[in-house]
Protein backbone atom coordinates (compact mmCIF):
# COMPACT_ATOMS: atom_id res chain seq x y z
CA UNK A 1 0.00 0.00 0.00
CA UNK A 2 1.52 3.30 -1.03
CA UNK A 3 1.19 6.43 1.10
CA UNK A 4 0.32 9.67 -0.67
CA UNK A 5 2.69 12.60 -0.18
CA UNK A 6 0.24 15.08 -1.74
CA UNK A 7 -0.19 18.27 0.29
CA UNK A 8 -3.57 19.15 1.80
CA UNK A 9 -5.54 21.11 -0.81
CA UNK A 10 -5.75 24.86 -0.18
CA UNK A 11 -8.55 27.06 -1.50
CA UNK A 12 -8.50 30.79 -2.09
CA UNK A 13 -10.78 31.07 0.96
CA UNK A 14 -8.21 29.19 3.04
CA UNK A 15 -5.72 31.85 1.97
CA UNK A 16 -8.03 34.57 3.25
CA UNK A 17 -9.96 35.65 0.16
CA UNK A 18 -13.70 34.92 0.19
CA UNK A 19 -15.00 35.04 -3.40
CA UNK A 20 -18.55 34.36 -2.21
CA UNK A 21 -18.44 37.41 0.08
CA UNK A 22 -17.26 39.51 -2.83
CA UNK A 23 -20.12 38.25 -4.98
CA UNK A 24 -22.59 39.00 -2.17
CA UNK A 25 -21.27 42.57 -1.95
CA UNK A 26 -21.68 43.10 -5.69
CA UNK A 27 -25.32 42.00 -5.44
CA UNK A 28 -25.83 44.48 -2.55
CA UNK A 29 -24.20 47.26 -4.56
CA UNK A 30 -26.14 46.83 -7.82
CA UNK A 31 -29.44 48.39 -6.66
CA UNK A 32 -27.53 51.27 -5.02
CA UNK A 33 -25.63 51.98 -8.22
CA UNK A 34 -28.84 51.72 -10.28
CA UNK A 35 -30.25 54.76 -8.44
CA UNK A 36 -27.36 56.87 -9.75
CA UNK A 37 -27.84 56.08 -13.45
CA UNK A 38 -28.07 59.08 -15.78
CA UNK A 39 -27.82 59.97 -19.47
CA UNK A 40 -24.64 58.67 -21.04
CA UNK A 41 -24.32 55.38 -19.14
CA UNK A 42 -23.99 52.52 -21.63
CA UNK A 43 -22.73 49.80 -19.31
CA UNK A 44 -22.21 49.95 -15.58
CA UNK A 45 -21.49 47.62 -12.65
CA UNK A 46 -20.39 44.08 -13.50
CA UNK A 47 -18.32 44.33 -16.66
CA UNK A 48 -14.58 44.53 -17.09
CA UNK A 49 -14.96 48.20 -17.90
CA UNK A 50 -17.77 50.73 -17.63
CA UNK A 51 -18.94 52.54 -20.76
CA UNK A 52 -20.09 56.14 -20.85
CA UNK A 53 -21.06 58.34 -23.79
CA UNK A 54 -20.55 62.10 -23.37
CA UNK A 55 -24.04 63.66 -23.67
CA UNK A 56 -24.70 65.05 -27.15
CA UNK A 57 -25.69 68.48 -25.78
CA UNK A 58 -21.96 69.21 -25.44
CA UNK A 59 -20.55 70.80 -28.60
CA UNK A 60 -16.83 70.84 -27.68
CA UNK A 61 -16.61 68.72 -24.52
CA UNK A 62 -13.42 68.69 -22.50
CA UNK A 63 -13.13 65.88 -19.97
CA UNK A 64 -12.00 66.80 -16.46
CA UNK A 65 -10.81 64.08 -14.06
CA UNK A 66 -10.11 64.01 -10.36
CA UNK A 67 -9.07 61.46 -7.76
CA UNK A 68 -8.86 61.57 -3.98
CA UNK A 69 -9.35 59.64 -0.77
CA UNK A 70 -10.77 60.27 2.68
CA UNK A 71 -7.50 60.37 4.62
CA UNK A 72 -7.18 59.65 8.32
CA UNK A 73 -10.85 60.43 8.91
CA UNK A 74 -11.16 56.71 8.24
CA UNK A 75 -9.40 56.03 11.56
CA UNK A 76 -12.37 57.58 13.37
CA UNK A 77 -14.78 55.59 11.20
CA UNK A 78 -13.04 52.40 12.36
CA UNK A 79 -12.86 53.46 16.02
CA UNK A 80 -16.44 54.71 16.24
CA UNK A 81 -17.96 52.15 13.84
CA UNK A 82 -19.42 54.92 11.67
CA UNK A 83 -19.12 53.81 8.05
CA UNK A 84 -22.20 55.24 6.33
CA UNK A 85 -20.92 58.76 5.61
CA UNK A 86 -17.28 58.32 4.54
CA UNK A 87 -18.49 57.25 1.10
CA UNK A 88 -20.11 60.67 0.69
CA UNK A 89 -16.77 62.22 1.68
CA UNK A 90 -15.05 60.15 -0.98
CA UNK A 91 -17.35 61.36 -3.75
CA UNK A 92 -17.35 64.96 -2.58
CA UNK A 93 -13.57 65.30 -2.50
CA UNK A 94 -13.34 64.40 -6.19
CA UNK A 95 -16.51 65.91 -7.66
CA UNK A 96 -15.98 69.24 -5.88
CA UNK A 97 -12.50 69.35 -7.42
CA UNK A 98 -13.88 68.62 -10.89
CA UNK A 99 -16.54 71.28 -10.35
CA UNK A 100 -14.05 74.12 -9.89
CA UNK A 101 -12.99 73.76 -13.53
CA UNK A 102 -16.60 74.55 -14.42
CA UNK A 103 -17.28 70.89 -15.17
CA UNK A 104 -20.36 68.77 -14.58
CA UNK A 105 -19.40 65.45 -12.93
CA UNK A 106 -20.54 62.61 -15.19
CA UNK A 107 -19.42 59.37 -13.57
CA UNK A 108 -17.54 57.98 -10.60
CA UNK A 109 -15.55 54.83 -9.78
CA UNK A 110 -14.41 53.67 -6.36
CA UNK A 111 -11.66 51.46 -4.97
CA UNK A 112 -12.28 49.69 -1.64
CA UNK A 113 -9.41 47.66 -0.18
CA UNK A 114 -9.39 45.60 3.02
CA UNK A 115 -7.68 42.65 4.68
CA UNK A 116 -10.87 40.64 5.18
CA UNK A 117 -14.12 41.66 3.56
CA UNK A 118 -17.00 42.44 5.90
CA UNK A 119 -19.99 42.66 3.56
CA UNK A 120 -22.10 44.81 5.91
CA UNK A 121 -19.33 47.36 6.44
CA UNK A 122 -18.46 47.50 2.76
CA UNK A 123 -22.12 47.85 1.81
CA UNK A 124 -22.49 50.77 4.26
CA UNK A 125 -19.47 52.49 2.73
CA UNK A 126 -20.63 51.94 -0.85
CA UNK A 127 -24.12 53.04 0.15
CA UNK A 128 -22.57 56.38 1.10
CA UNK A 129 -20.72 56.50 -2.21
CA UNK A 130 -23.97 55.89 -4.10
CA UNK A 131 -25.74 58.59 -2.08
CA UNK A 132 -22.92 61.05 -2.84
CA UNK A 133 -23.17 60.26 -6.53
CA UNK A 134 -26.95 60.66 -6.50
CA UNK A 135 -26.71 64.03 -4.72
CA UNK A 136 -24.12 65.29 -7.21
CA UNK A 137 -25.84 63.95 -10.32
CA UNK A 138 -23.10 61.58 -11.43
CA UNK A 139 -23.34 57.87 -12.10
CA UNK A 140 -21.58 55.21 -10.04
CA UNK A 141 -20.60 52.98 -12.96
CA UNK A 142 -17.79 50.82 -11.62
CA UNK A 143 -15.14 50.16 -9.03
CA UNK A 144 -12.95 47.57 -7.40
CA UNK A 145 -13.22 45.67 -4.14
CA UNK A 146 -9.83 44.26 -3.17
CA UNK A 147 -9.55 41.71 -0.37
CA UNK A 148 -5.86 41.46 0.54
CA UNK A 149 -5.10 39.32 3.59
CA UNK A 150 -2.21 40.64 5.66
CA UNK A 151 -2.24 44.11 4.07
CA UNK A 152 -4.66 45.80 6.48
CA UNK A 153 -5.41 45.32 10.20
CA UNK A 154 -8.67 43.60 11.08
CA UNK A 155 -11.65 45.92 10.68
CA UNK A 156 -9.79 48.51 8.62
CA UNK A 157 -9.98 49.44 4.95
CA UNK A 158 -8.86 52.13 2.54
CA UNK A 159 -10.78 54.10 -0.06
CA UNK A 160 -9.97 55.92 -3.26
CA UNK A 161 -12.33 57.57 -5.71
CA UNK A 162 -12.15 58.71 -9.31
CA UNK A 163 -14.50 61.23 -10.95
CA UNK A 164 -14.78 62.32 -14.58
CA UNK A 165 -16.72 65.37 -15.66
CA UNK A 166 -17.21 67.46 -18.79
CA UNK A 167 -17.20 71.16 -19.60
CA UNK A 168 -17.60 73.08 -22.82
CA UNK A 169 -14.16 74.14 -24.00
CA UNK A 170 -15.26 77.78 -24.12
CA UNK A 171 -16.52 77.65 -20.54
CA UNK A 172 -13.52 76.19 -18.70
CA UNK A 173 -12.83 78.20 -15.55
CA UNK A 174 -9.19 79.24 -15.45
CA UNK A 175 -9.31 82.35 -13.28
CA UNK A 176 -7.30 84.18 -15.96
CA UNK A 177 -9.69 87.15 -16.02
CA UNK A 178 -9.79 87.69 -12.25
CA UNK A 179 -8.90 91.33 -11.56
CA UNK A 180 -8.62 93.80 -8.67
CA UNK A 181 -12.01 94.72 -7.25
CA UNK A 182 -13.58 91.33 -7.89
CA UNK A 183 -15.59 89.98 -4.97
CA UNK A 184 -14.80 86.79 -3.07
CA UNK A 185 -17.83 84.83 -1.86
CA UNK A 186 -17.52 81.95 0.58
CA UNK A 187 -19.91 79.00 0.80
CA UNK A 188 -20.17 77.46 4.24
CA UNK A 189 -18.68 74.04 4.86
CA UNK A 190 -20.60 71.29 6.62
CA UNK A 191 -17.75 70.78 9.08
CA UNK A 192 -14.15 69.62 8.85
CA UNK A 193 -14.89 67.79 5.58
CA UNK A 194 -11.97 65.38 4.92
CA UNK A 195 -8.80 67.35 5.62
CA UNK A 196 -6.90 68.00 8.81
CA UNK A 197 -7.97 64.82 10.58
CA UNK A 198 -4.50 63.95 11.79
CA UNK A 199 -4.76 67.11 13.92
CA UNK A 200 -8.43 66.46 14.72
CA UNK A 201 -7.51 63.06 16.14
CA UNK A 202 -4.79 64.65 18.27
CA UNK A 203 -7.37 67.12 19.62
CA UNK A 204 -9.75 64.27 20.48
CA UNK A 205 -6.90 62.50 22.27
CA UNK A 206 -5.91 65.65 24.15
CA UNK A 207 -9.48 66.41 25.22
CA UNK A 208 -10.15 62.89 26.43
CA UNK A 209 -13.16 62.77 28.75
CA UNK A 210 -13.40 66.57 28.62
CA UNK A 211 -14.55 66.56 25.00
CA UNK A 212 -17.89 68.37 24.62
CA UNK A 213 -21.09 66.33 24.36
CA UNK A 214 -22.28 68.37 21.40
CA UNK A 215 -20.93 70.80 18.83
CA UNK A 216 -23.21 73.05 16.78
CA UNK A 217 -26.22 71.14 18.07
CA UNK A 218 -24.98 67.72 16.99
CA UNK A 219 -23.54 64.89 19.09
CA UNK A 220 -19.75 65.23 19.25
CA UNK A 221 -18.95 62.23 17.05
CA UNK A 222 -21.58 63.11 14.46
CA UNK A 223 -20.29 66.69 14.24
CA UNK A 224 -16.78 65.45 13.47
CA UNK A 225 -17.94 62.77 11.03
CA UNK A 226 -20.37 65.07 9.18
CA UNK A 227 -19.65 64.36 5.51
CA UNK A 228 -18.10 66.83 3.09
CA UNK A 229 -20.68 69.13 1.54
CA UNK A 230 -21.50 68.46 -2.12
CA UNK A 231 -21.62 71.82 -3.88
CA UNK A 232 -22.15 70.45 -7.38
CA UNK A 233 -25.80 71.02 -8.22
CA UNK A 234 -26.09 74.47 -6.62
CA UNK A 235 -22.84 75.79 -8.07
CA UNK A 236 -23.62 74.43 -11.55
CA UNK A 237 -26.91 76.33 -11.40
CA UNK A 238 -25.05 79.49 -10.39
CA UNK A 239 -22.54 78.98 -13.22
CA UNK A 240 -25.38 78.77 -15.71
CA UNK A 241 -26.88 82.04 -14.47
CA UNK A 242 -23.90 84.22 -13.57
CA UNK A 243 -20.44 85.03 -15.02
CA UNK A 244 -18.33 83.36 -12.34
CA UNK A 245 -14.60 83.79 -12.97
CA UNK A 246 -13.06 81.27 -10.56
CA UNK A 247 -13.93 78.62 -8.00
CA UNK A 248 -11.70 77.15 -5.29
CA UNK A 249 -12.45 73.97 -3.34
CA UNK A 250 -11.04 74.49 0.16
CA UNK A 251 -9.30 71.22 0.99
CA UNK A 252 -5.83 70.41 2.37
CA UNK A 253 -3.98 73.67 2.89
CA UNK A 254 -7.15 75.55 3.79
CA UNK A 255 -8.04 79.01 2.57
CA UNK A 256 -4.43 80.17 2.47
CA UNK A 257 -3.19 77.47 0.10
CA UNK A 258 -6.20 76.82 -2.13
CA UNK A 259 -7.43 80.25 -3.18
CA UNK A 260 -4.07 81.17 -4.81
CA UNK A 261 -4.38 78.10 -7.07
CA UNK A 262 -7.14 79.85 -9.06
CA UNK A 263 -5.71 83.39 -9.13
CA UNK A 264 -3.61 84.76 -11.99
CA UNK A 265 -0.06 85.89 -11.36
CA UNK A 266 0.07 89.19 -9.48
CA UNK A 267 -3.37 88.87 -7.84
CA UNK A 268 -4.12 88.38 -4.13
CA UNK A 269 -7.27 87.68 -2.16
CA UNK A 270 -7.88 90.00 0.79
CA UNK A 271 -10.27 88.28 3.21
CA UNK A 272 -12.01 90.12 6.03
CA UNK A 273 -11.57 88.42 9.38
CA UNK A 274 -14.93 87.80 11.01
CA UNK A 275 -16.89 88.12 7.75
CA UNK A 276 -18.04 84.54 8.22
CA UNK A 277 -18.86 82.89 11.57
CA UNK A 278 -16.55 80.44 13.28
CA UNK A 279 -18.64 77.44 14.31
CA UNK A 280 -18.41 75.75 17.70
CA UNK A 281 -16.59 72.88 16.01
CA UNK A 282 -13.76 75.03 14.65
CA UNK A 283 -13.59 77.13 17.82
CA UNK A 284 -13.15 73.92 19.83
CA UNK A 285 -10.47 72.62 17.48
CA UNK A 286 -8.54 75.91 17.62
CA UNK A 287 -8.72 76.13 21.41
CA UNK A 288 -7.84 72.46 21.95
CA UNK A 289 -4.95 72.52 19.51
CA UNK A 290 -3.78 75.92 20.79
CA UNK A 291 -3.09 77.26 17.29
CA UNK A 292 -3.33 80.79 15.89
CA UNK A 293 -5.62 82.07 13.15
CA UNK A 294 -3.00 81.61 10.44
CA UNK A 295 -2.55 77.93 11.27
CA UNK A 296 -6.35 77.45 11.42
CA UNK A 297 -6.78 78.91 7.95
CA UNK A 298 -3.91 76.82 6.59
CA UNK A 299 -4.93 73.49 8.16
CA UNK A 300 -8.74 73.50 7.99
CA UNK A 301 -11.43 74.97 5.77
CA UNK A 302 -12.40 76.88 8.96
CA UNK A 303 -16.02 77.13 7.91
CA UNK A 304 -15.68 77.90 4.17
CA UNK A 305 -15.74 74.90 1.84
CA UNK A 306 -15.98 76.60 -1.55
CA UNK A 307 -14.89 80.04 -2.76
CA UNK A 308 -16.50 81.90 -5.67
CA UNK A 309 -14.80 84.86 -7.40
CA UNK A 310 -16.68 87.18 -9.73
CA UNK A 311 -17.11 90.80 -10.75
CA UNK A 312 -18.52 93.08 -8.03
CA UNK A 313 -21.49 94.01 -10.23
CA UNK A 314 -22.65 90.38 -10.35
CA UNK A 315 -21.80 89.30 -6.79
CA UNK A 316 -25.10 90.09 -5.07
CA UNK A 317 -27.21 88.32 -7.70
CA UNK A 318 -24.97 85.24 -7.63
CA UNK A 319 -25.07 85.16 -3.82
CA UNK A 320 -28.86 85.34 -3.95
CA UNK A 321 -29.04 82.42 -6.40
CA UNK A 322 -26.80 80.29 -4.20
CA UNK A 323 -28.67 81.24 -1.01
CA UNK A 324 -32.03 80.42 -2.61
CA UNK A 325 -30.64 76.96 -3.47
CA UNK A 326 -29.73 76.34 0.18
CA UNK A 327 -26.12 77.49 0.47
CA UNK A 328 -24.99 79.70 3.35
CA UNK A 329 -23.18 82.46 1.46
CA UNK A 330 -20.84 85.11 2.88
CA UNK A 331 -19.05 87.99 1.20
CA UNK A 332 -15.61 87.32 2.64
CA UNK A 333 -13.29 89.63 0.72
CA UNK A 334 -12.03 91.05 -2.55
CA UNK A 335 -9.22 90.70 -5.06
CA UNK A 336 -6.32 93.18 -5.11
CA UNK A 337 -2.96 93.52 -6.80
CA UNK A 338 -0.50 91.30 -4.94
CA UNK A 339 2.46 93.64 -4.60
CA UNK A 340 4.56 92.59 -1.61
CA UNK A 341 1.67 90.94 0.20
CA UNK A 342 0.91 87.23 0.48
CA UNK A 343 -1.43 85.63 -2.06
CA UNK A 344 -4.12 85.48 0.66
CA UNK A 345 -4.36 88.09 3.39
CA UNK A 346 -6.83 87.69 6.28
CA UNK A 347 -7.22 90.89 8.28
KAJOZI-V669342 format. One record per residue. N is the residue number from 1. SS is DSSP state (H for helix, E for strand, - for the rest). OMEGA is omega in radians with two decimals (NA if undefined). D_CENTER is the distance of its C-alpha to the mean C-alpha in Angstrom with 2 decimals. Layout:
{{N	SS	OMEGA	D_CENTER} {N	SS	OMEGA	D_CENTER}}
This chain:
{{1	-	-3.11	67.13} {2	-	3.13	64.28} {3	-	-3.13	61.21} {4	-	3.06	57.81} {5	-	-3.12	55.70} {6	-	3.12	52.60} {7	-	3.07	49.43} {8	-	-3.12	47.75} {9	-	3.10	45.32} {10	-	3.07	41.61} {11	-	3.08	38.91} {12	-	3.12	35.25} {13	-	3.07	34.70} {14	-	-3.14	37.10} {15	-	3.06	34.96} {16	-	-3.13	31.94} {17	-	-3.08	30.24} {18	-	-3.13	30.58} {19	H	-3.14	30.51} {20	H	3.11	31.34} {21	H	3.10	28.31} {22	H	3.11	26.12} {23	H	3.13	27.98} {24	H	3.12	27.59} {25	H	3.14	23.79} {26	H	3.13	23.82} {27	H	3.10	26.04} {28	H	-3.07	23.72} {29	H	-3.00	20.74} {30	H	3.14	22.78} {31	H	3.10	23.12} {32	H	3.13	19.42} {33	H	-3.10	18.65} {34	H	-3.14	21.62} {35	-	-3.08	20.12} {36	-	-3.07	17.44} {37	-	-3.10	20.20} {38	-	3.11	20.73} {39	-	3.11	23.11} {40	-	-3.12	23.19} {41	E	3.11	22.70} {42	E	3.09	25.89} {43	E	-3.08	25.24} {44	-	-3.03	22.43} {45	-	2.98	22.24} {46	-	-3.12	25.31} {47	-	3.09	26.44} {48	-	3.09	26.31} {49	-	3.12	24.05} {50	-	-3.10	22.30} {51	E	3.14	23.84} {52	E	3.12	22.41} {53	-	3.12	24.53} {54	-	-3.11	23.18} {55	-	-3.04	24.39} {56	-	3.12	27.80} {57	-	3.07	27.08} {58	-	-3.14	25.59} {59	-	3.09	28.54} {60	-	-3.05	27.14} {61	E	2.98	23.67} {62	E	3.14	21.64} {63	E	3.14	18.90} {64	E	-3.09	15.63} {65	E	3.10	13.60} {66	E	3.09	10.46} {67	E	-3.12	9.65} {68	E	3.07	7.68} {69	-	-3.13	8.02} {70	-	3.10	7.63} {71	-	-3.03	10.64} {72	-	2.96	13.50} {73	H	3.10	11.93} {74	H	-3.14	13.35} {75	H	3.09	16.73} {76	H	3.08	16.70} {77	H	3.12	15.81} {78	H	-3.05	18.87} {79	H	-3.06	21.04} {80	H	-3.14	20.51} {81	-	-3.14	20.28} {82	-	-2.98	17.21} {83	-	-2.97	15.44} {84	-	-3.12	14.64} {85	-	-3.09	11.28} {86	H	3.06	9.45} {87	H	3.06	9.26} {88	H	3.06	7.35} {89	H	-3.08	4.71} {90	H	3.13	5.31} {91	H	-3.05	5.46} {92	H	-3.08	2.92} {93	H	3.13	1.86} {94	H	-3.06	5.37} {95	H	3.07	6.73} {96	H	3.07	6.17} {97	H	3.11	7.74} {98	H	-3.11	10.28} {99	H	-3.02	11.02} {100	-	2.99	12.33} {101	-	-3.07	15.03} {102	-	-3.00	16.18} {103	-	3.01	15.23} {104	E	3.08	14.90} {105	E	-3.09	12.63} {106	E	-3.13	15.42} {107	E	-3.01	14.57} {108	E	3.02	12.35} {109	E	-3.12	13.70} {110	E	3.07	12.89} {111	E	-3.12	14.85} {112	E	-3.10	15.98} {113	E	-3.13	18.63} {114	E	3.06	21.02} {115	-	3.08	24.61} {116	-	-3.04	25.92} {117	-	2.96	24.27} {118	-	-3.00	24.17} {119	H	-3.12	23.84} {120	H	3.13	23.00} {121	H	-3.13	20.13} {122	H	3.13	18.73} {123	H	3.09	19.28} {124	H	3.13	17.41} {125	H	-3.11	14.30} {126	H	3.04	14.71} {127	H	3.07	15.55} {128	H	3.10	12.13} {129	H	3.14	10.77} {130	H	3.12	13.54} {131	H	3.11	12.91} {132	H	3.11	9.36} {133	H	-3.14	11.19} {134	H	-3.12	14.07} {135	H	-3.13	12.47} {136	H	3.03	11.08} {137	-	3.10	14.39} {138	-	-3.05	13.74} {139	E	2.97	15.80} {140	E	-2.99	15.14} {141	E	3.12	18.12} {142	E	3.13	18.23} {143	E	-3.12	17.21} {144	E	3.00	19.04} {145	E	-3.08	20.07} {146	E	3.05	21.88} {147	E	-3.02	24.34} {148	-	-3.11	25.69} {149	-	3.10	28.30} {150	-	-3.11	28.67} {151	-	-3.08	25.34} {152	-	3.06	23.42} {153	-	3.13	24.97} {154	-	3.10	25.79} {155	-	-3.11	23.06} {156	-	3.14	20.20} {157	E	3.04	17.81} {158	E	-3.09	15.07} {159	E	2.95	12.12} {160	E	-3.13	10.92} {161	E	-3.08	9.46} {162	E	-3.13	10.93} {163	E	3.04	10.68} {164	E	3.11	13.79} {165	E	3.13	14.63} {166	E	3.08	17.91} {167	E	3.02	19.46} {168	E	-3.08	23.14} {169	H	-3.11	24.45} {170	H	-3.06	26.07} {171	H	3.10	22.97} {172	-	3.10	20.62} {173	-	3.13	19.33} {174	-	-3.07	20.65} {175	-	-3.05	21.52} {176	-	-3.09	25.04} {177	-	3.04	26.80} {178	-	-3.07	25.36} {179	-	3.09	28.52} {180	-	-3.12	29.98} {181	-	3.08	30.03} {182	-	-3.08	26.76} {183	E	3.08	24.83} {184	E	3.06	21.42} {185	E	3.08	19.61} {186	E	3.06	16.80} {187	E	-3.06	14.59} {188	E	3.01	14.19} {189	-	3.09	11.16} {190	-	-3.11	11.28} {191	-	-3.09	11.89} {192	-	-3.06	10.86} {193	-	-3.07	7.12} {194	-	3.11	6.71} {195	-	3.11	9.27} {196	-	-3.03	13.00} {197	H	3.02	13.61} {198	H	3.07	16.63} {199	H	3.08	18.21} {200	H	-3.11	17.15} {201	H	3.07	18.94} {202	H	3.11	21.89} {203	H	3.10	22.13} {204	H	3.12	22.26} {205	H	-3.12	24.91} {206	H	-3.10	26.84} {207	H	-3.14	26.92} {208	H	-3.12	28.10} {209	H	-3.14	30.07} {210	H	3.08	29.83} {211	-	-3.12	26.18} {212	-	3.12	26.11} {213	-	-3.13	26.28} {214	E	3.01	23.92} {215	E	-3.13	21.55} {216	-	3.06	21.19} {217	-	3.13	23.04} {218	E	3.02	20.90} {219	E	-3.02	22.04} {220	H	-3.09	20.98} {221	H	3.14	18.93} {222	H	3.13	17.15} {223	H	-3.12	16.37} {224	H	-3.12	14.74} {225	H	3.10	12.84} {226	-	-3.05	11.72} {227	-	3.11	8.28} {228	-	-3.13	5.52} {229	-	3.07	7.40} {230	-	-3.08	7.36} {231	-	-2.89	9.68} {232	H	-3.00	10.82} {233	H	-3.10	14.18} {234	H	-3.13	15.41} {235	H	3.07	14.78} {236	H	3.10	16.29} {237	H	3.11	19.21} {238	H	3.10	19.66} {239	H	-3.13	19.69} {240	H	-3.04	22.36} {241	H	-3.01	24.44} {242	-	-3.12	24.25} {243	-	3.11	24.63} {244	E	-3.09	21.40} {245	E	-3.09	21.82} {246	E	3.04	18.49} {247	E	3.07	14.87} {248	E	3.05	12.79} {249	E	-3.04	9.11} {250	-	-3.10	9.89} {251	-	-3.14	8.28} {252	-	-3.06	10.87} {253	-	3.02	14.21} {254	H	-3.13	13.62} {255	H	-3.03	15.62} {256	H	-3.07	18.38} {257	H	-3.01	16.79} {258	H	3.13	14.31} {259	H	3.14	16.67} {260	H	-3.11	19.40} {261	H	-3.10	17.45} {262	H	3.12	18.14} {263	-	3.07	21.65} {264	-	3.12	24.82} {265	-	3.09	27.21} {266	-	3.12	29.24} {267	E	3.10	26.92} {268	E	3.07	25.49} {269	E	3.09	23.50} {270	E	-3.11	25.58} {271	E	-3.11	23.68} {272	-	3.12	25.84} {273	-	-3.14	25.48} {274	-	3.14	25.44} {275	-	2.98	24.44} {276	-	-3.04	21.50} {277	-	2.99	21.95} {278	-	-3.10	20.87} {279	-	3.08	19.92} {280	H	-3.12	21.77} {281	H	-3.10	18.77} {282	H	3.07	18.50} {283	H	3.12	22.31} {284	H	3.13	22.69} {285	H	-3.11	20.43} {286	H	-3.14	22.39} {287	H	-3.09	25.69} {288	H	3.13	25.14} {289	H	-3.13	23.97} {290	-	-3.09	26.71} {291	-	-3.11	24.85} {292	-	-3.08	25.65} {293	H	-3.14	23.78} {294	H	-3.13	23.14} {295	H	3.08	21.47} {296	H	-3.09	19.34} {297	H	3.10	18.13} {298	H	-3.10	17.56} {299	H	-3.05	15.80} {300	-	2.99	13.62} {301	-	3.04	12.25} {302	-	3.03	15.44} {303	-	3.13	14.82} {304	E	-3.07	13.56} {305	E	3.14	9.95} {306	E	3.13	11.21} {307	E	-3.14	14.67} {308	E	3.11	17.13} {309	E	3.11	20.38} {310	E	-3.12	23.43} {311	-	-3.10	27.20} {312	H	-3.10	28.70} {313	H	-3.09	30.69} {314	H	-2.99	27.69} {315	H	-3.08	25.47} {316	H	-3.13	26.97} {317	H	3.12	26.80} {318	H	3.11	23.15} {319	H	3.13	22.35} {320	H	3.10	24.48} {321	H	-3.12	22.74} {322	H	3.13	19.29} {323	H	3.12	20.98} {324	H	3.12	22.83} {325	-	3.09	19.67} {326	-	3.10	18.49} {327	-	2.96	16.57} {328	-	-2.98	18.05} {329	E	3.11	19.11} {330	E	2.99	20.94} {331	E	-2.96	23.04} {332	E	3.12	22.21} {333	E	-3.12	24.30} {334	E	3.11	25.78} {335	E	3.10	26.16} {336	E	3.03	29.28} {337	E	-3.02	30.99} {338	-	-3.10	29.80} {339	-	3.14	33.25} {340	-	-3.09	33.36} {341	-	3.04	30.40} {342	-	-3.13	26.92} {343	-	3.01	24.24} {344	E	3.11	22.79} {345	E	3.08	25.36} {346	E	-3.10	24.78} {347	-	NA	28.17}}
